Amino acid sequence: MFLWLSTRRRARETRERVDEQTLADMRAAVALARQGGSQRDLAIMLLHLGYSLLCHGDLDEAKAQLEAAFAFHDRAGDDLVRAHCLHCLNVTALRRHDLEAVRSLATKSMAAAEAVGYPEHVAAAKATMAWAAWQEGRLEDVLVLAGEALELWATNVVSYPFCFVGLWPLLA
């Protein structure tokens, strides 16, 4: 748990710029959870490793770790962590330029985020939908969806690290 908290603190201090040390510490946290933690603890560590890999740009490995975490939380009915997994998988799909995955994950992510009351994740889902609309040439939808995402993010107390997701389709 200490390693996980330490990596999260470091990532926040650097505005989610994940370095090699943070990845090494997160991998160590996963290894410790495999040795002595519960399945839930392991799945949470896999979620955070996946998120760290996403921030670092290791998108294929991020996807694999996030899918492993999602499978556990989906089966266990842990709606909060399930929503976080779907959110991270959705952003990973966008960063991989996987239009089909974004289409599928964005609606699931938005529904899960609404169910647990996470407007910043609802905004991220709308922003990825805006990206998909841009890819498909639906410019009116880009303006509406990205605008809704930015409005939701503006209501957050905490700065959301992936706001660029809503800005890029508007700039394009």
C-alpha positions in Angstrom: 0.0 0.0 0.0 2.9 2.4 0.8 4.4 2.0 -2.7 1.0 2.7 -4.3 0.4 5.8 -2.2 4.0 6.9 -2.9 3.5 6.5 -6.7 0.2 8.3 -6.7 1.7 11.2 -4.8 4.7 11.4 -7.2 2.4 11.3 -10.2 0.2 14.1 -8.9 3.2 16.2 -8.1 4.4 15.8 -11.7 0.9 16.3 -13.1 0.6 12.7 -14.2 4.0 12.6 -15.9 5.0 9.1 -15.0 8.7 8.3 -15.0 10.5 5.0 -14.9 10.8 5.0 -11.1 7.1 5.5 -10.7 6.5 2.5 -13.0 9.1 0.4 -11.2 7.4 1.2 -7.8 3.9 0.5 -9.3 5.1 -2.9 -10.6 6.6 -3.6 -7.2 3.2 -2.8 -5.6 1.5 -5.2 -8.0 4.1 -7.9 -7.1 3.5 -7.4 -3.4 -0.3 -7.6 -3.9 0.2 -10.9 -5.8 2.1 -12.3 -2.9 0.0 -11.3 0.0 -3.0 -9.2 -0.9 -6.6 -10.0 -1.6 -7.8 -10.4 -5.2 -9.5 -7.0 -4.8 -6.2 -5.4 -3.7 -4.4 -6.9 -6.7 -7.1 -5.7 -9.1 -6.8 -2.1 -7.7 -3.0 -2.3 -8.1 -3.5 -3.5 -11.7 -5.8 -0.6 -12.3 -3.2 1.9 -11.0 -0.4 0.2 -12.9 -2.5 0.4 -16.1 -3.2 4.1 -15.4 0.5 4.8 -14.8 1.3 3.0 -18.1 -1.3 5.1 -19.9 0.2 8.3 -18.6 3.7 7.0 -19.5 2.5 6.2 -23.0 2.9 2.4 -22.9 -0.6 1.9 -24.4 -0.5 -1.8 -25.2 0.6 -2.8 -21.7 -1.8 -0.3 -20.2 -4.7 -1.9 -22.1 -3.7 -5.4 -20.9 -3.4 -4.4 -17.2 -6.6 -2.4 -17.3 -8.5 -5.3 -18.9 -7.3 -7.6 -16.1 -8.4 -5.1 -13.5 -11.7 -4.6 -15.2 -12.5 -8.3 -15.5 -12.1 -8.7 -11.7 -14.2 -5.6 -10.8 -16.9 -6.4 -13.4 -17.3 -9.9 -11.9 -17.1 -8.6 -8.3 -19.7 -5.9 -8.9 -17.3 -3.2 -7.6 -19.0 -0.3 -9.4 -16.6 2.5 -8.4 -13.4 0.8 -9.5 -15.2 -0.7 -12.6 -16.1 2.9 -13.6 -12.4 3.9 -13.2 -11.3 0.9 -15.3 -13.8 1.7 -18.1 -12.6 5.3 -18.0 -9.0 4.4 -18.3 -9.7 1.8 -21.0 -11.6 4.4 -23.0 -8.8 7.0 -22.8 -6.3 4.3 -23.7 -8.4 3.3 -26.8 -8.5 7.0 -27.8 -4.7 7.3 -27.4 -4.3 4.1 -29.5 -6.6 5.7 -32.2 -8.9 2.7 -31.9 -12.2 4.2 -33.2 -14.3 1.0 -32.7 -13.1 0.6 -29.1 -13.8 4.2 -28.3 -17.3 3.9 -29.7 -17.9 0.9 -27.6 -16.2 2.0 -24.4 -17.4 5.6 -24.3 -21.0 4.8 -23.8 -20.2 2.1 -21.2 -17.8 4.5 -19.4 -20.3 7.3 -19.4 -23.0 5.0 -17.9 -20.7 3.7 -15.2 -19.5 7.2 -14.3 -23.0 8.5 -14.1 -24.0 5.5 -11.8 -21.2 6.3 -9.3 -21.4 10.1 -9.6 -18.1 10.9 -11.3 -18.8 13.9 -13.6 -15.2 14.2 -14.6 -15.4 10.7 -16.1 -18.7 11.5 -17.8 -16.9 14.5 -19.3 -14.1 12.3 -20.5 -16.6 9.9 -22.2 -18.2 12.8 -23.9 -14.8 14.1 -25.0 -13.9 10.7 -26.5 -17.3 10.7 -28.3 -16.3 14.1 -29.7 -13.1 12.6 -31.0 -15.1 9.7 -32.6 -17.5 12.3 -34.1 -14.5 14.2 -35.5 -13.1 11.0 -37.0 -16.4 10.4 -38.7 -16.8 13.9 -40.0 -19.8 14.8 -37.7 -18.6 18.3 -36.9 -21.9 19.5 -35.2 -21.6 16.6 -32.8 -17.9 17.5 -32.1 -18.9 21.0 -31.0 -21.8 19.7 -28.8 -20.0 16.8 -27.2 -16.7 18.6 -26.6 -18.5 21.7 -25.3 -20.5 19.5 -22.8 -17.2 17.8 -21.7 -15.5 21.2 -21.1 -18.5 22.5 -19.2 -18.5 19.4 -16.9 -14.7 19.7 -16.3 -15.1 23.4 -15.4 -17.3 22.4 -12.4 -14.6 20.2 -10.9 -12.6 21.3 -7.9 -9.7 19.1 -9.0 -8.0 19.7 -12.3 -8.6 16.8 -14.7 -5.4 15.5 -16.2 -6.8 14.6 -19.6 -8.7 17.8 -20.6 -6.8 17.7 -23.9 -9.2 14.9 -24.9 -11.9 17.5 -25.2 -9.8 20.3 -26.7 -8.2 18.4 -29.6 -11.4 17.7 -31.5 -12.3 21.4 -31.2 -9.0 22.5 -32.4 -9.1 20.0 -35.4 
